[in-house]
């Protein structure tokens, strides 16, 4: 584990309602013989000192992964910003050496193995507060590095300003954006619909 990874908490965001998938937990759907969550953990855990799962409802359904499961602290399914805040709070309490937290979506089975290294390098080079991933000219704001010290500002935005849009909140701060190639497989492909599961099976054949 690199020095950078040793100082970062990773949070896997699984707190959504999965309406387009027909409900249930998207990360528990199977691709290439494993759950999507297994693929995410395999790719992200070597990059972080600690890993937690943000999910609402009964945490027991994730017990086999033996990860801390943290629910949103803001009620009403306030979106990914609420999960990011929950992760920042957990990091501040349990991984006090971590100045930054990595957030990733729980439905992205192809996440890059150099995610933390490249995000942190760009953030440091640009002296930014935050860094987000991008591919094919599109930013992926739920996948990024977050300064833990910004958690009270985020809490205020969520609970007082009722802010729900990630890109509107990140626009308040210095933001570095890091582009990854989308070929042969977009590393930020996400499985939102049942048809995406079939596509993901085909994509796995390209990277084996």
VENDARA-V9013 format. One record per backbone hydrogen bond with DSSP energy under -0.5 kcal/mol. NH is the residue of the N-H (numbers start at 0). CO is the residue of the C=O. If there is no record, write none. Layout:
NH,CO
NH,CO
This chain:
5,1
6,2
6,3
7,4
8,99
9,49
10,101
11,51
12,10
12,103
13,11
13,53
20,17
21,18
22,17
25,23
27,24
28,25
30,33
33,30
35,28
36,26
38,34
39,35
40,36
41,37
42,38
43,39
44,40
46,43
47,44
48,4
48,7
49,7
51,9
52,67
53,11
54,52
54,69
60,57
61,58
62,59
64,61
65,62
67,50
69,52
69,67
72,81
74,72
77,73
81,78
82,78
83,79
84,80
85,81
86,82
87,83
88,84
89,85
90,86
91,87
92,88
93,89
94,90
97,94
98,6
98,96
99,6
100,145
101,8
102,143
103,10
105,12
107,104
108,106
110,107
114,111
117,113
118,114
119,115
120,116
121,117
122,118
123,119
124,120
125,121
126,123
127,122
128,173
129,173
130,144
131,175
132,139
132,142
133,177
134,137
135,179
137,134
139,132
142,139
143,102
143,141
144,130
145,100
146,128
147,98
149,146
150,147
153,149
154,150
155,151
156,152
157,153
158,154
159,155
160,155
162,156
165,163
168,164
169,165
170,166
171,168
172,169
175,129
177,131
179,133
186,180
186,184
188,185
190,106
191,189
193,19
195,192
196,192
196,193
197,193
198,194
199,195
200,196
201,197
202,198
203,199
204,200
205,201
205,202
206,202
206,203
207,203
